[in-house]
Amino acid sequence: MSLFYSPQELLTTLGERAKECRLASGRRQVDVAKSAGVPLSTLKRFEGGTNVGLDVVARVALALGAERDLANLFVVPEAGSMDELLERNRRRIRGKRPA
């Protein structure tokens, strides 16, 4: 399996995994769509690998109990040294805007 995806391959993989998760939990598409608050046609498109909005992905993840996985999508790598940790902290402080 390749570690690199095209955008379409990634969409297809996410849709397939959502479908597998739904099937593993014994739920029908119509039930997940209702729980997610999205039209059935939108859930079908998502499971089929079609581009849908991030809000749809988040809603489906919540309906399937997979929100933790989605929340961990962009995990910041651990610092390898104290210097890296201090540099990240410096960037974070510098990047903040006044309220």
N, C-alpha and C positions, 0 to 999 in steps of 0.2 A: 504494500500500500504506500502510495506516495505521500510525503509530508506536505506537498504543495498542491493547492487546489486552485482551479480557476474559479471566478465568482459563481458561474453556473454550477460547477461541481459541488461547491460548498452549499449552495441553495438546495440542490438535489439531496445531498447528504443530510442536511438539517431536516428537510421534509420527510425523508425516509426514516430517520431516527424518531421523529415525532410520531409517525405512523406506527412504528414498532413499539414505542412506549404506550401508545393508545391501545393497540391490540393486546399487549402484554397485560394491561390492566382490565381487559375485557370490555372496553367501552366502545360504543358506536360513534361514528363521525358526528351524527346529529347531536348526540349528547355532549360531546366535547365542544362542538361549535356553540351550543347553547351556553354551556358553562363559561366559555371564553368570551361570550358576547360578540361573536363574529358570525357572519352568514355562513351557512354550510358550504356554499360555493367557494368562499374564501379559504376555508379549511381544506377543501379538496385541492384547490390550487397550490396551497402551501405544501401539503403532503406530496403533491406531484412535482415539486421542485420549481414552481413558478415564483417569481419575485413578489413578495408581499411586504408591507411596511413592518418596521421593527415593532410597532405597537401590536400588530397581529402576532408576531413571534412571541412577544412578552405575554400576551393574553393566553396563547395556547400553552406556553410553558407553565403559567400559573394554573391553568385548568388541569394540566397533567401532573402537577406537583414537581415540576422540574425547574422551578425558579432559581434554586441555588446553583444549578449548573449554568444557567444563563447569567446569573450575577457574577460568576467566576470566569466569564468569557475573556476579560482583559486583566489577567493577573500580572501584577508588577513583579518581575523577578527579584529574588532576594539579593541584597547587596553582598558582594564578594569580599568587601573590606570596609573598614571604618571610614576610609577616605570616600568610597562610593556612597556610603550612607550619609555622610556629611554633605557631599555634593548634591544628592537628591533633596535633602532638607533645605539647602541653600536655594535650589531652583524652585522648590515649592513655595518658600517664603517670598522670593522675588516675583513669582508669578501671580501672587494674590493681588487682587484689586481692592482699593479701599471701599468700604460699604457706604 
